[in-house]
């Protein structure tokens, strides 16, 4: 009996967290979108900090503007990936509003500073950002080195699937594969409760 209830809880959690049947259920973050969120967070830190520091002895606003010009293609790719995520979650129209809210949240988070970094520190980070190749991968790698984390409001998809598989395997569900986990969750969501109970047992 305990196994049945545990499986039911796992399936319900997986069905709620994973993009199973409809776009509206796609609340988790795909790996590509997580990396885009990290790069966008990094770029937003530089932008807000450049505006805050432009009257100091460590004015790097011209360097930030150069960064945006030279890395434009990579930054546009990042924004497109984030818009794709929010469109998956809220639809095309709602996704645009959600994306705008997300960017505003990022900007506001740096309004009072960037985690104790001084303008001279940020100027050095900006110089490093200008020096890396004009690719999304290079900017992401630099953001990793700078200790920047993605700001996401839901689990990363592959991590959520892996957790569900581990839990299902621990409960003695054969296979333990991603496909079986998703199939169980979908089946539990579609079947009447009595049928779902019989299948789980």
Long-range contacts (C-beta under 8 A, 24 or more apart in sequence): 3-171, 3-172, 3-200, 3-201, 4-197, 4-200, 4-201, 6-167, 6-171, 7-168, 7-171, 7-173, 7-184, 7-200, 8-188, 8-196, 8-197, 8-200, 10-164, 10-167, 10-168, 10-171, 11-184, 11-185, 11-188, 11-189, 11-200, 12-185, 12-188, 13-164, 14-160, 14-161, 14-164, 14-181, 14-182, 14-184, 14-185, 15-185, 15-186, 15-188, 15-189, 17-154, 17-155, 17-160, 18-157, 18-160, 18-161, 18-164, 18-182, 18-185, 19-88, 19-157, 20-182, 20-185, 20-186, 20-189, 21-186, 21-189, 23-87, 23-88, 23-89, 23-91, 24-89, 24-90, 24-91, 26-88, 26-89, 27-89, 27-154, 28-154, 28-155, 28-156, 28-157, 28-160, 29-85, 29-150, 29-152, 29-154, 29-155, 29-156, 29-157, 30-85, 30-156, 30-157, 31-156, 31-157, 31-158, 32-81, 33-81, 33-82, 33-84, 33-85, 34-150, 34-152, 34-156, 35-81, 35-136, 35-140, 35-150, 36-77, 36-78, 36-79, 36-81, 36-82, 36-85, 36-136, 37-82, 37-85, 37-150, 37-151, 37-152, 38-140, 38-143, 38-144, 38-148, 38-149, 38-150, 39-74, 39-75, 39-78, 39-136, 39-139, 39-140, 39-143, 40-78, 40-79, 40-82, 40-103, 40-106, 41-106, 41-143, 41-148, 41-149, 41-150, 41-151, 42-129, 42-139, 42-142, 42-143, 42-146, 42-148, 43-75, 43-78, 43-139, 44-103, 44-106, 44-107, 44-110, 45-110, 45-114, 45-122, 45-148, 46-122, 46-125, 46-126, 46-129, 47-107, 48-107, 48-110, 48-111, 48-114, 49-110, 49-114, 49-117, 49-119, 49-122, 50-122, 50-126, 52-113, 52-119, 53-119, 53-122, 53-123, 56-119, 57-119, 58-118, 58-119, 58-120, 58-122, 58-123, 59-123, 60-119, 60-122, 60-123, 60-126, 60-127, 63-123, 63-126, 63-127, 63-130, 64-126, 66-130, 67-126, 67-129, 67-130, 70-130, 70-134, 71-129, 71-134, 71-139, 73-134, 74-134, 74-135, 74-136, 74-138, 74-139, 75-139, 77-136, 78-136, 102-151, 105-151, 106-151, 109-151
